Amino acid sequence: MPSRGEHTRAVHPPAAPVPGQVPMGLPVYRTAAFSFSSAQEYADLLNDDLAGYSYSRVDNPTSDAFAQAVAALEGVNVEDEVVGQAFASGMAAISTVLMSLTHAGAHVVVPREVYGGTYGLLTTVLDRFGVTASFVDSTDLDAVRAAVRPETTVLWGETLANPTMSVADLPALSAISREAGLTFVVDSTFASPAVCRPIEHGVDVVIHSATKYIGGHSDATGGVAVGRPEVMAKVRHDRIDLGGMLAPDEAFLLHRGLATLPLRVDRHCRSALAVATAMAEHPRITRVDHPGLPTHRDHALAGKLFDAGRYGGVVTVTPEGGREAGMALCDRLRLVAVATSLAGTHSKVSHVATTTHRQLDDAALAAAGIDPGAVRISVGLEDPEDLVADLEQALDAL
Ligand SMILES: *Cc1c(COP(=O)(O)O)cnc(C)c1O
């Protein structure tokens, strides 16, 4: 007869072995809590007197491994274990970092083409807590300098901005940030570390929506922030209290995505340039925004900051005929899906004026340099000839 009852034996099976060999795959620590060898060990861990794990909202080995892997790709010294912090989404990373670097009365300087979620966070959430924001044309360095106030704490940037694919002048902006004693935070989602590593250009903190190129398969949601240890220690502290930690299952998928990130992104970029080049020659296309084209305003800057031949995987095209033509182009595609988000194996399109920039009327779109007919193409891993053929048949049918 077993000495313990059925339920006790069901709850307490023999412990899983802890291997002495290093697993080749990343183990998924799907556990919310950890146990300790003594009450003292528990107390020491909570006081940060002992390194280790207590609760997966605080730290989880799988999620931490993912964040540190991104930090390594971004060129941060990963000897310090706080430099990479993982989040449940890109917006969890953005909201935590912004809250960590501001307080009631603080002010942030933000590019006017900033991601819609970040715009909404600043104008409908953080404004209620006394944080104000100035939205500036960040290609105008004098305008950025002029927007800085005594109460400014953060300069925000985006390596590549949606949908015009403008490129941030990271070295110049980081010099402005340093002179003014600000923290320079850059959302590098559209670039990924396989195109540009903003830390090398003086940026303090880099953020990604890992949902996009880092995960790369449109099957996991997550975010990550990496940067200088002094800043990231505070971000980690606030992440724990705000609660937006990345779950271990998602961390596993995102971590697996990293192994093929340079391979995938290189192909996304080459195919995007092929699509952009073909579209620039099409008689029904009035404008193509892609920094790999010599006609793009930031082509030379991209050449300086980006890895050779890699200009991102997104192309924005504008067909003649305005808003209706943009929507009709999306509808006539057969291979490319009309879908939210970007990156991922499958090519996708979205009509900018009715989706990512729907809050802007035609006047505001014009002020932001966006045509009402613009269509954003996230170029996937298909054969680029097939993508061009699909776009051409859709344009011919307009
Ligand atoms: C998608 C995206 C985000 C938000 O990321 P989520 O993972 O959806 O929360 C932030 N910034 C940029 C540039 C994005 O494209």
The ligand as a Gaussian input file, in Angstrom:
#p B3LYP/6-31G(d) Opt

LIG

0 1
 C        2.817000      46.757000     -33.680000
 C        3.641000      47.900000     -33.206000
 C        3.662000      48.270000     -31.853000
 C        2.782000      47.602000     -30.817000
 O        3.114000      46.280000     -30.620000
 P        2.075000      45.182000     -30.073000
 O        2.892000      43.950000     -29.987000
 O        0.957000      45.115000     -31.061000
 O        1.588000      45.683000     -28.754000
 C        4.484000      49.307000     -31.473000
 N        5.246000      49.975000     -32.377000
 C        5.232000      49.664000     -33.688000
 C        6.086000      50.446000     -34.619000
 C        4.434000      48.614000     -34.149000
 O        4.414000      48.320000     -35.449000

